[in-house]
Amino acid sequence: MTDYFNIQLKGDDIHAISAIGLAHMGDAVYELLVRTYLCAHGKATGKGLHRATVELVRAPRQAALSEKILPLLTEEESAVFKRGRNANVHTIAHNATVAEYRQATALEALFGWLYLNNAHERINKLFNVMMEGE
């Protein structure tokens, strides 16, 4: 039985995943981190919890928060980020500019790539930097 909580993919298999595929995975990773962060910090309850989550996962907010980690990215992480930013996305969220949406997609692609590489400690480090002062 495959353990999808601890998937072990080879580097070539991860590289073969499209930037959109990585962003799809990273979207889930990022949202789980945000939900965990909010619950762990008692930031909101009930309906407020949903609103707080939505505020942090919206493209404009992701784009702004991603700026905090750009100087910390390795060369390889930066390449994945750029790959995500340059992905051919066919839809843009109504509440975001094209630039914000591309930046958010880049962040999600990076988190998806890191997750599939089992770099959970690195994801955690970057997420903590993003959430400083929030």
N, CA, C and O atoms as a GROMACS GRO file, in nm:
protein
  536
    1MET      N    1   0.084  -0.118   0.000
    1MET     CA    2   0.000   0.000   0.000
    1MET      C    3   0.089   0.125   0.000
    1MET      O    4   0.184   0.133   0.078
    2THR      N    5   0.060   0.219  -0.084
    2THR     CA    6   0.136   0.344  -0.092
    2THR      C    7   0.095   0.437   0.023
    2THR      O    8  -0.024   0.458   0.047
    3ASP      N    9   0.192   0.491   0.092
    3ASP     CA   10   0.169   0.586   0.200
    3ASP      C   11   0.177   0.727   0.140
    3ASP      O   12   0.286   0.781   0.123
    4TYR      N   13   0.063   0.784   0.110
    4TYR     CA   14   0.061   0.915   0.046
    4TYR      C   15   0.092   1.030   0.141
    4TYR      O   16   0.110   1.144   0.097
    5PHE      N   17   0.100   1.001   0.272
    5PHE     CA   18   0.146   1.103   0.366
    5PHE      C   19   0.299   1.113   0.361
    5PHE      O   20   0.356   1.216   0.398
    6ASN      N   21   0.364   1.007   0.317
    6ASN     CA   22   0.510   1.004   0.310
    6ASN      C   23   0.554   0.948   0.175
    6ASN      O   24   0.630   0.852   0.168
    7ILE      N   25   0.505   1.007   0.071
    7ILE     CA   26   0.534   0.959  -0.064
    7ILE      C   27   0.683   0.974  -0.094
    7ILE      O   28   0.745   1.073  -0.056
    8GLN      N   29   0.739   0.877  -0.162
    8GLN     CA   30   0.880   0.880  -0.197
    8GLN      C   31   0.891   0.880  -0.350
    8GLN      O   32   0.886   0.775  -0.414
    9LEU      N   33   0.907   0.999  -0.408
    9LEU     CA   34   0.922   1.011  -0.552
    9LEU      C   35   1.068   1.039  -0.585
    9LEU      O   36   1.139   1.104  -0.508
   10LYS      N   37   1.111   0.991  -0.699
   10LYS     CA   38   1.247   1.019  -0.745
   10LYS      C   39   1.251   1.161  -0.801
   10LYS      O   40   1.149   1.216  -0.842
   11GLY      N   41   1.370   1.218  -0.802
   11GLY     CA   42   1.388   1.354  -0.853
   11GLY      C   43   1.336   1.371  -0.994
   11GLY      O   44   1.274   1.473  -1.026
   12ASP      N   45   1.360   1.273  -1.080
   12ASP     CA   46   1.312   1.280  -1.219
   12ASP      C   47   1.159   1.279  -1.225
   12ASP      O   48   1.099   1.346  -1.309
   13ASP      N   49   1.098   1.202  -1.137
   13ASP     CA   50   0.951   1.196  -1.134
   13ASP      C   51   0.893   1.330  -1.089
   13ASP      O   52   0.792   1.375  -1.143
   14ILE      N   53   0.957   1.393  -0.991
   14ILE     CA   54   0.910   1.524  -0.944
   14ILE      C   55   0.932   1.629  -1.052
   14ILE      O   56   0.847   1.714  -1.074
   15HIS      N   57   1.046   1.622  -1.118
   15HIS     CA   58   1.076   1.719  -1.225
   15HIS      C   59   0.976   1.707  -1.341
   15HIS      O   60   0.949   1.804  -1.410
   16ALA      N   61   0.923   1.587  -1.361
   16ALA     CA   62   0.828   1.564  -1.470
   16ALA      C   63   0.690   1.624  -1.441
   16ALA      O   64   0.608   1.637  -1.532
   17ILE      N   65   0.663   1.659  -1.316
   17ILE     CA   66   0.534   1.718  -1.281
   17ILE      C   67   0.533   1.863  -1.330
   17ILE      O   68   0.629   1.937  -1.308
   18SER      N   69   0.427   1.902  -1.395
   18SER     CA   70   0.417   2.039  -1.446
   18SER      C   71   0.417   2.140  -1.333
   18SER      O   72   0.390   2.105  -1.218
   19ALA      N   73   0.447   2.264  -1.365
   19ALA     CA   74   0.442   2.371  -1.265
   19ALA      C   75   0.302   2.384  -1.208
   19ALA      O   76   0.285   2.412  -1.089
   20ILE      N   77   0.201   2.365  -1.291
   20ILE     CA   78   0.063   2.371  -1.244
   20ILE      C   79   0.036   2.255  -1.148
   20ILE      O   80  -0.033   2.272  -1.048
   21GLY      N   81   0.089   2.138  -1.179
   21GLY     CA   82   0.074   2.023  -1.090
   21GLY      C   83   0.140   2.048  -0.955
   21GLY      O   84   0.084   2.015  -0.851
   22LEU      N   85   0.260   2.107  -0.957
   22LEU     CA   86   0.329   2.141  -0.832
   22LEU      C   87   0.249   2.244  -0.753
   22LEU      O   88   0.238   2.234  -0.631
   23ALA      N   89   0.194   2.342  -0.823
   23ALA     CA   90   0.114   2.445  -0.756
   23ALA      C   91  -0.013   2.384  -0.696
   23ALA      O   92  -0.057   2.424  -0.589
   24HIS      N   93  -0.071   2.289  -0.766
   24HIS     CA   94  -0.191   2.220  -0.715
   24HIS      C   95  -0.158   2.152  -0.582
   24HIS      O   96  -0.234   2.163  -0.486
   25MET      N   97  -0.045   2.084  -0.578
   25MET     CA   98  -0.002   2.017  -0.454
   25MET      C   99   0.030   2.122  -0.348
   25MET      O  100  -0.012   2.109  -0.233
   26GLY      N  101   0.104   2.226  -0.386
   26GLY     CA  102   0.145   2.329  -0.292
   26GLY      C  103   0.030   2.408  -0.235
   26GLY      O  104   0.037   2.455  -0.122
   27ASP      N  105  -0.076   2.424  -0.311
   27ASP     CA  106  -0.197   2.492  -0.263
   27ASP      C  107  -0.250   2.420  -0.140
   27ASP      O  108  -0.285   2.483  -0.040
   28ALA      N  109  -0.256   2.288  -0.147
   28ALA     CA  110  -0.306   2.209  -0.035
   28ALA      C  111  -0.210   2.216   0.084
   28ALA      O  112  -0.253   2.227   0.198
   29VAL      N  113  -0.080   2.209   0.056
   29VAL     CA  114   0.021   2.216   0.162
   29VAL      C  115   0.010   2.352   0.233
   29VAL      O  116   0.007   2.358   0.356
   30TYR      N  117   0.004   2.459   0.156
   30TYR     CA  118  -0.004   2.593   0.213
   30TYR      C  119  -0.131   2.610   0.296
   30TYR      O  120  -0.127   2.664   0.406
   31GLU      N  121  -0.243   2.564   0.242
   31GLU     CA  122  -0.368   2.580   0.318
   31GLU      C  123  -0.365   2.501   0.448
   31GLU      O  124  -0.414   2.548   0.551
   32LEU      N  125  -0.308   2.382   0.445
   32LEU     CA  126  -0.296   2.303   0.568
   32LEU      C  127  -0.208   2.376   0.670
   32LEU      O  128  -0.240   2.378   0.789
   33LEU      N  129  -0.099   2.435   0.624
   33LEU     CA  130  -0.013   2.511   0.714
   33LEU      C  131  -0.088   2.630   0.774
   33LEU      O  132  -0.078   2.656   0.894
   34VAL      N  133  -0.163   2.702   0.692
   34VAL     CA  134  -0.239   2.817   0.740
   34VAL      C  135  -0.343   2.773   0.843
   34VAL      O  136  -0.356   2.835   0.948
   35ARG      N  137  -0.416   2.668   0.813
   35ARG     CA  138  -0.518   2.620   0.907
   35ARG      C  139  -0.455   2.576   1.038
   35ARG      O  140  -0.508   2.604   1.146
   36THR      N  141  -0.342   2.507   1.030
   36THR     CA  142  -0.272   2.463   1.150
   36THR      C  143  -0.223   2.584   1.230
   36THR      O  144  -0.238   2.589   1.352
   37TYR      N  145  -0.166   2.680   1.160
   37TYR     CA  146  -0.117   2.803   1.224
   37TYR      C  147  -0.229   2.873   1.299
   37TYR      O  148  -0.212   2.911   1.415
   38LEU      N  149  -0.343   2.890   1.235
   38LEU     CA  150  -0.454   2.961   1.297
   38LEU      C  151  -0.508   2.886   1.418
   38LEU      O  152  -0.537   2.947   1.521
   39CYS      N  153  -0.522   2.756   1.406
   39CYS     CA  154  -0.570   2.676   1.520
   39CYS      C  155  -0.470   2.677   1.635
   39CYS      O  156  -0.508   2.692   1.751
   40ALA      N  157  -0.344   2.662   1.604
   40ALA     CA  158  -0.240   2.656   1.707
   40ALA      C  159  -0.224   2.789   1.781
   40ALA      O  160  -0.186   2.790   1.898
   41HIS      N  161  -0.253   2.898   1.713
   41HIS     CA  162  -0.237   3.030   1.774
   41HIS      C  163  -0.368   3.088   1.825
   41HIS      O  164  -0.371   3.202   1.873
   42GLY      N  165  -0.475   3.013   1.814
   42GLY     CA  166  -0.604   3.061   1.862
   42GLY      C  167  -0.646   3.191   1.799
   42GLY      O  168  -0.711   3.275   1.862
   43LYS      N  169  -0.607   3.208   1.672
   43LYS     CA  170  -0.632   3.335   1.602
   43LYS      C  171  -0.780   3.359   1.573
   43LYS      O  172  -0.825   3.473   1.565
   44ALA      N  173  -0.855   3.251   1.558
   44ALA     CA  174  -0.995   3.268   1.523
   44ALA      C  175  -1.070   3.141   1.558
   44ALA      O  176  -1.012   3.033   1.573
   45THR      N  177  -1.198   3.155   1.572
   45THR     CA  178  -1.283   3.039   1.599
   45THR      C  179  -1.406   3.045   1.510
   45THR      O  180  -1.446   3.152   1.465
   46GLY      N  181  -1.467   2.928   1.484
   46GLY     CA  182  -1.590   2.923   1.408
   46GLY      C  183  -1.582   2.989   1.273
   46GLY      O  184  -1.490   2.964   1.195
   47LYS      N  185  -1.679   3.075   1.245
   47LYS     CA  186  -1.685   3.146   1.117
   47LYS      C  187  -1.562   3.234   1.096
   47LYS      O  188  -1.515   3.250   0.984
   48GLY      N  189  -1.511   3.290   1.204
   48GLY     CA  190  -1.392   3.373   1.195
   48GLY      C  191  -1.271   3.294   1.150
   48GLY      O  192  -1.182   3.348   1.084
   49LEU      N  193  -1.267   3.165   1.184
   49LEU     CA  194  -1.156   3.079   1.143
   49LEU      C  195  -1.155   3.064   0.991
   49LEU      O  196  -1.050   3.071   0.928
   50HIS      N  197  -1.272   3.044   0.934
   50HIS     CA  198  -1.281   3.033   0.788
   50HIS      C  199  -1.238   3.164   0.722
   50HIS      O  200  -1.162   3.163   0.625
   51ARG      N  201  -1.287   3.274   0.773
   51ARG     CA  202  -1.252   3.405   0.715
   51ARG      C  203  -1.102   3.433   0.725
   51ARG      O  204  -1.041   3.484   0.631
   52ALA      N  205  -1.044   3.398   0.839
   52ALA     CA  206  -0.900   3.420   0.857
   52ALA      C  207  -0.820   3.332   0.761
   52ALA      O  208  -0.718   3.375   0.707
   53THR      N  209  -0.866   3.209   0.740
   53THR     CA  210  -0.800   3.119   0.646
   53THR      C  211  -0.806   3.176   0.504
   53THR      O  212  -0.705   3.183   0.434
   54VAL      N  213  -0.926   3.216   0.464
   54VAL     CA  214  -0.944   3.270   0.330
   54VAL      C  215  -0.855   3.393   0.309
   54VAL      O  216  -0.797   3.410   0.202
   55GLU      N  217  -0.845   3.476   0.410
   55GLU     CA  218  -0.762   3.597   0.397
   55GLU      C  219  -0.615   3.562   0.372
   55GLU      O  220  -0.547   3.630   0.296
   56LEU      N  221  -0.566   3.458   0.437
   56LEU     CA  222  -0.426   3.420   0.423
   56LEU      C  223  -0.397   3.338   0.298
   56LEU      O  224  -0.282   3.332   0.253
   57VAL      N  225  -0.497   3.274   0.241
   57VAL     CA  226  -0.472   3.192   0.122
   57VAL      C  227  -0.509   3.264  -0.008
   57VAL      O  228  -0.487   3.210  -0.116
   58ARG      N  229  -0.564   3.383   0.002
   58ARG     CA  230  -0.594   3.461  -0.118
   58ARG      C  231  -0.464   3.497  -0.190
   58ARG      O  232  -0.361   3.520  -0.126
   59ALA      N  233  -0.470   3.501  -0.322
   59ALA     CA  234  -0.351   3.528  -0.403
   59ALA      C  235  -0.278   3.656  -0.364
   59ALA      O  236  -0.155   3.654  -0.352
   60PRO      N  237  -0.347   3.769  -0.343
   60PRO     CA  238  -0.272   3.890  -0.307
   60PRO      C  239  -0.192   3.874  -0.178
   60PRO      O  240  -0.080   3.925  -0.167
   61ARG      N  241  -0.250   3.804  -0.080
   61ARG     CA  242  -0.180   3.786   0.048
   61ARG      C  243  -0.062   3.689   0.031
   61ARG      O  244   0.046   3.712   0.085
   62GLN      N  245  -0.084   3.581  -0.044
   62GLN     CA  246   0.025   3.487  -0.070
   62GLN      C  247   0.140   3.559  -0.142
   62GLN      O  248   0.257   3.538  -0.108
   63ALA      N  249   0.106   3.641  -0.238
   63ALA     CA  250   0.209   3.714  -0.313
   63ALA      C  251   0.289   3.804  -0.221
   63ALA      O  252   0.411   3.808  -0.229
   64ALA      N  253   0.220   3.877  -0.134
   64ALA     CA  254   0.288   3.968  -0.041
   64ALA      C  255   0.376   3.890   0.056
   64ALA      O  256   0.490   3.928   0.081
   65LEU      N  257   0.324   3.781   0.112
   65LEU     CA  258   0.400   3.703   0.208
   65LEU      C  259   0.519   3.634   0.143
   65LEU      O  260   0.622   3.614   0.207
   66SER      N  261   0.505   3.596   0.016
   66SER     CA  262   0.615   3.528  -0.052
   66SER      C  263   0.736   3.618  -0.067
   66SER      O  264   0.849   3.569  -0.074
   67GLU      N  265   0.715   3.748  -0.071
   67GLU     CA  266   0.827   3.842  -0.083
   67GLU      C  267   0.925   3.829   0.032
   67GLU      O  268   1.044   3.854   0.017
   68LYS      N  269   0.874   3.788   0.150
   68LYS     CA  270   0.960   3.774   0.267
   68LYS      C  271   1.064   3.663   0.252
   68LYS      O  272   1.170   3.669   0.313
   69ILE      N  273   1.033   3.562   0.171
   69ILE     CA  274   1.122   3.447   0.163
   69ILE      C  275   1.212   3.446   0.039
   69ILE      O  276   1.306   3.367   0.032
   70LEU      N  277   1.184   3.532  -0.056
   70LEU     CA  278   1.262   3.530  -0.180
   70LEU      C  279   1.413   3.540  -0.157
   70LEU      O  280   1.488   3.468  -0.223
   71PRO      N  281   1.460   3.626  -0.067
   71PRO     CA  282   1.605   3.634  -0.045
   71PRO      C  283   1.665   3.507   0.019
   71PRO      O  284   1.786   3.488   0.016
   72LEU      N  285   1.580   3.423   0.076
   72LEU     CA  286   1.627   3.303   0.146
   72LEU      C  287   1.633   3.179   0.058
   72LEU      O  288   1.689   3.077   0.099
   73LEU      N  289   1.577   3.188  -0.062
   73LEU     CA  290   1.568   3.070  -0.147
   73LEU      C  291   1.703   3.030  -0.204
   73LEU      O  292   1.785   3.114  -0.242
   74THR      N  293   1.725   2.900  -0.210
   74THR     CA  294   1.844   2.848  -0.275
   74THR      C  295   1.828   2.868  -0.426
   74THR      O  296   1.721   2.904  -0.474
   75GLU      N  297   1.934   2.843  -0.498
   75GLU     CA  298   1.928   2.856  -0.644
   75GLU      C  299   1.823   2.761  -0.703
   75GLU      O  300   1.746   2.799  -0.791
   76GLU      N  301   1.820   2.639  -0.652
   76GLU     CA  302   1.724   2.540  -0.702
   76GLU      C  303   1.580   2.579  -0.666
   76GLU      O  304   1.490   2.566  -0.748
   77GLU      N  305   1.559   2.626  -0.543
   77GLU     CA  306   1.426   2.671  -0.501
   77GLU      C  307   1.381   2.790  -0.583
   77GLU      O  308   1.265   2.800  -0.622
   78SER      N  309   1.473   2.881  -0.609
   78SER     CA  310   1.442   2.998  -0.690
   78SER      C  311   1.400   2.958  -0.831
   78SER      O  312   1.310   3.018  -0.888
   79ALA      N  313   1.466   2.858  -0.886
   79ALA     CA  314   1.431   2.810  -1.020
   79ALA      C  315   1.290   2.750  -1.021
   79ALA      O  316   1.215   2.771  -1.116
   80VAL      N  317   1.255   2.677  -0.917
   80VAL     CA  318   1.120   2.620  -0.908
   80VAL      C  319   1.018   2.733  -0.892
   80VAL      O  320   0.911   2.730  -0.953
   81PHE      N  321   1.051   2.832  -0.810
   81PHE     CA  322   0.963   2.947  -0.790
   81PHE      C  323   0.936   3.017  -0.924
   81PHE      O  324   0.822   3.047  -0.958
   82LYS      N  325   1.044   3.042  -1.000
   82LYS     CA  326   1.030   3.108  -1.130
   82LYS      C  327   0.951   3.023  -1.227
   82LYS      O  328   0.871   3.075  -1.306
   83ARG      N  329   0.972   2.892  -1.222
   83ARG     CA  330   0.896   2.800  -1.308
   83ARG      C  331   0.746   2.812  -1.278
   83ARG      O  332   0.664   2.815  -1.369
   84GLY      N  333   0.712   2.820  -1.150
   84GLY     CA  334   0.572   2.837  -1.110
   84GLY      C  335   0.517   2.972  -1.152
   84GLY      O  336   0.402   2.982  -1.196
   85ARG      N  337   0.598   3.075  -1.137
   85ARG     CA  338   0.553   3.210  -1.174
   85ARG      C  339   0.528   3.220  -1.324
   85ARG      O  340   0.439   3.294  -1.367
   86ASN      N  341   0.607   3.147  -1.402
   86ASN     CA  342   0.594   3.155  -1.548
   86ASN      C  343   0.498   3.051  -1.606
   86ASN      O  344   0.485   3.040  -1.728
   87ALA      N  345   0.432   2.975  -1.519
   87ALA     CA  346   0.339   2.872  -1.567
   87ALA      C  347   0.227   2.935  -1.647
   87ALA      O  348   0.184   3.048  -1.621
   88ASN      N  349   0.181   2.861  -1.745
   88ASN     CA  350   0.073   2.909  -1.831
   88ASN      C  351  -0.061   2.883  -1.763
   88ASN      O  352  -0.125   2.780  -1.785
   89VAL      N  353  -0.103   2.979  -1.680
   89VAL     CA  354  -0.228   2.967  -1.606
   89VAL      C  355  -0.340   3.026  -1.691
   89VAL      O  356  -0.326   3.134  -1.748
   90HIS      N  357  -0.450   2.954  -1.697
   90HIS     CA  358  -0.559   2.997  -1.785
   90HIS      C  359  -0.666   3.080  -1.714
   90HIS      O  360  -0.748   3.144  -1.779
   91THR      N  361  -0.665   3.080  -1.583
   91THR     CA  362  -0.763   3.160  -1.508
   91THR      C  363  -0.690   3.246  -1.406
   91THR      O  364  -0.583   3.211  -1.357
   92ILE      N  365  -0.750   3.359  -1.376
   92ILE     CA  366  -0.695   3.450  -1.276
   92ILE      C  367  -0.807   3.478  -1.177
   92ILE      O  368  -0.921   3.503  -1.216
   93ALA      N  369  -0.774   3.474  -1.048
   93ALA     CA  370  -0.874   3.503  -0.945
   93ALA      C  371  -0.927   3.644  -0.962
   93ALA      O  372  -0.854   3.735  -1.002
   94HIS      N  373  -1.052   3.662  -0.930
   94HIS     CA  374  -1.116   3.793  -0.944
   94HIS      C  375  -1.058   3.898  -0.849
   94HIS      O  376  -1.063   4.018  -0.877
   95ASN      N  377  -1.004   3.852  -0.738
   95ASN     CA  378  -0.955   3.946  -0.636
   95ASN      C  379  -0.806   3.972  -0.646
   95ASN      O  380  -0.747   4.027  -0.553
   96ALA      N  381  -0.742   3.934  -0.757
   96ALA     CA  382  -0.597   3.947  -0.769
   96ALA      C  383  -0.558   4.001  -0.907
   96ALA      O  384  -0.628   3.981  -1.006
   97THR      N  385  -0.445   4.069  -0.909
   97THR     CA  386  -0.389   4.110  -1.037
   97THR      C  387  -0.320   3.989  -1.099
   97THR      O  388  -0.298   3.887  -1.032
   98VAL      N  389  -0.285   3.999  -1.225
   98VAL     CA  390  -0.212   3.891  -1.292
   98VAL      C  391  -0.080   3.867  -1.221
   98VAL      O  392  -0.041   3.752  -1.199
   99ALA      N  393  -0.010   3.974  -1.184
   99ALA     CA  394   0.120   3.961  -1.116
   99ALA      C  395   0.105   3.891  -0.981
   99ALA      O  396   0.185   3.804  -0.947
  100GLU      N  397   0.002   3.928  -0.904
  100GLU     CA  398  -0.021   3.863  -0.774
  100GLU      C  399  -0.053   3.716  -0.792
  100GLU      O  400  -0.004   3.631  -0.717
  101TYR      N  401  -0.136   3.686  -0.891
  101TYR     CA  402  -0.175   3.547  -0.914
  101TYR      C  403  -0.054   3.462  -0.955
  101TYR      O  404  -0.040   3.348  -0.910
  102ARG      N  405   0.031   3.517  -1.038
  102ARG     CA  406   0.152   3.446  -1.080
  102ARG      C  407   0.247   3.424  -0.961
  102ARG      O  408   0.308   3.318  -0.947
  103GLN      N  409   0.259   3.525  -0.876
  103GLN     CA  410   0.345   3.514  -0.758
  103GLN      C  411   0.290   3.408  -0.662
  103GLN      O  412   0.366   3.330  -0.604
  104ALA      N  413   0.159   3.407  -0.643
  104ALA     CA  414   0.096   3.307  -0.556
  104ALA      C  415   0.114   3.167  -0.614
  104ALA      O  416   0.140   3.072  -0.540
  105THR      N  417   0.099   3.154  -0.744
  105THR     CA  418   0.120   3.024  -0.810
  105THR      C  419   0.263   2.979  -0.792
  105THR      O  420   0.289   2.860  -0.770
  106ALA      N  421   0.357   3.073  -0.800
  106ALA     CA  422   0.498   3.041  -0.780
  106ALA      C  423   0.523   2.989  -0.639
  106ALA      O  424   0.594   2.890  -0.621
  107LEU      N  425   0.464   3.054  -0.539
  107LEU     CA  426   0.479   3.010  -0.401
  107LEU      C  427   0.422   2.869  -0.383
  107LEU      O  428   0.484   2.784  -0.320
  108GLU      N  429   0.304   2.846  -0.439
  108GLU     CA  430   0.242   2.714  -0.428
  108GLU      C  431   0.325   2.608  -0.498
  108GLU      O  432   0.338   2.496  -0.447
  109ALA      N  433   0.381   2.640  -0.614
  109ALA     CA  434   0.466   2.544  -0.685
  109ALA      C  435   0.588   2.510  -0.600
  109ALA      O  436   0.628   2.394  -0.592
  110LEU      N  437   0.647   2.611  -0.538
  110LEU     CA  438   0.762   2.587  -0.451
  110LEU      C  439   0.725   2.496  -0.335
  110LEU      O  440   0.796   2.400  -0.307
  111PHE      N  441   0.614   2.525  -0.268
  111PHE     CA  442   0.573   2.443  -0.154
  111PHE      C  443   0.537   2.302  -0.199
  111PHE      O  444   0.565   2.205  -0.128
  112GLY      N  445   0.476   2.288  -0.317
  112GLY     CA  446   0.446   2.155  -0.370
  112GLY      C  447   0.573   2.077  -0.399
  112GLY      O  448   0.583   1.959  -0.366
  113TRP      N  449   0.669   2.143  -0.460
  113TRP     CA  450   0.798   2.080  -0.492
  113TRP      C  451   0.872   2.038  -0.366
  113TRP      O  452   0.925   1.928  -0.358
  114LEU      N  453   0.875   2.128  -0.267
  114LEU     CA  454   0.941   2.095  -0.141
  114LEU      C  455   0.872   1.978  -0.071
  114LEU      O  456   0.938   1.888  -0.018
  115TYR      N  457   0.740   1.979  -0.072
  115TYR     CA  458   0.665   1.871  -0.009
  115TYR      C  459   0.695   1.737  -0.076
  115TYR      O  460   0.720   1.638  -0.008
  116LEU      N  461   0.693   1.734  -0.207
  116LEU     CA  462   0.718   1.609  -0.279
  116LEU      C  463   0.863   1.563  -0.264
  116LEU      O  464   0.893   1.445  -0.282
  117ASN      N  465   0.952   1.655  -0.229
  117ASN     CA  466   1.091   1.621  -0.200
  117ASN      C  467   1.111   1.589  -0.051
  117ASN      O  468   1.224   1.574  -0.005
  118ASN      N  469   1.002   1.579   0.021
  118ASN     CA  470   1.005   1.551   0.166
  118ASN      C  471   1.089   1.652   0.244
  118ASN      O  472   1.154   1.617   0.343
  119ALA      N  473   1.088   1.776   0.199
  119ALA     CA  474   1.163   1.883   0.265
  119ALA      C  475   1.072   1.957   0.363
  119ALA      O  476   1.056   2.079   0.355
  120HIS      N  477   1.012   1.882   0.454
  120HIS     CA  478   0.914   1.938   0.546
  120HIS      C  479   0.976   2.043   0.638
  120HIS      O  480   0.913   2.143   0.671
  121GLU      N  481   1.099   2.019   0.681
  121GLU     CA  482   1.167   2.116   0.767
  121GLU      C  483   1.189   2.248   0.694
  121GLU      O  484   1.175   2.355   0.753
  122ARG      N  485   1.223   2.240   0.567
  122ARG     CA  486   1.244   2.362   0.487
  122ARG      C  487   1.112   2.437   0.466
  122ARG      O  488   1.108   2.560   0.476
  123ILE      N  489   1.006   2.364   0.438
  123ILE     CA  490   0.874   2.427   0.424
  123ILE      C  491   0.840   2.500   0.553
  123ILE      O  492   0.797   2.615   0.550
  124ASN      N  493   0.860   2.434   0.665
  124ASN     CA  494   0.828   2.492   0.794
  124ASN      C  495   0.909   2.619   0.819
  124ASN      O  496   0.855   2.718   0.868
  125LYS      N  497   1.038   2.615   0.786
  125LYS     CA  498   1.124   2.733   0.805
  125LYS      C  499   1.073   2.850   0.721
  125LYS      O  500   1.060   2.962   0.772
  126LEU      N  501   1.044   2.825   0.594
  126LEU     CA  502   0.996   2.932   0.505
  126LEU      C  503   0.860   2.984   0.551
  126LEU      O  504   0.836   3.105   0.550
  127PHE      N  505   0.772   2.894   0.589
  127PHE     CA  506   0.638   2.935   0.634
  127PHE      C  507   0.649   3.021   0.760
  127PHE      O  508   0.579   3.121   0.774
  128ASN      N  509   0.737   2.983   0.852
  128ASN     CA  510   0.753   3.061   0.974
  128ASN      C  511   0.804   3.202   0.942
  128ASN      O  512   0.759   3.299   1.004
  129VAL      N  513   0.895   3.213   0.848
  129VAL     CA  514   0.942   3.346   0.807
  129VAL      C  515   0.826   3.427   0.749
  129VAL      O  516   0.812   3.546   0.778
  130MET      N  517   0.745   3.363   0.669
  130MET     CA  518   0.630   3.432   0.609
  130MET      C  519   0.532   3.482   0.715
  130MET      O  520   0.473   3.588   0.700
  131MET      N  521   0.515   3.405   0.821
  131MET     CA  522   0.414   3.438   0.921
  131MET      C  523   0.465   3.530   1.032
  131MET      O  524   0.388   3.571   1.119
  132GLU      N  525   0.594   3.563   1.031
  132GLU     CA  526   0.647   3.655   1.132
  132GLU      C  527   0.571   3.787   1.124
  132GLU      O  528   0.558   3.847   1.018
  133GLY      N  529   0.522   3.829   1.239
  133GLY     CA  530   0.449   3.956   1.246
  133GLY      C  531   0.303   3.946   1.210
  133GLY      O  532   0.233   4.047   1.211
  134GLU      N  533   0.256   3.829   1.177
  134GLU     CA  534   0.114   3.814   1.141
  134GLU      C  535   0.029   3.796   1.266
  134GLU      O  536  -0.093   3.782   1.257
   0.00000   0.00000   0.00000
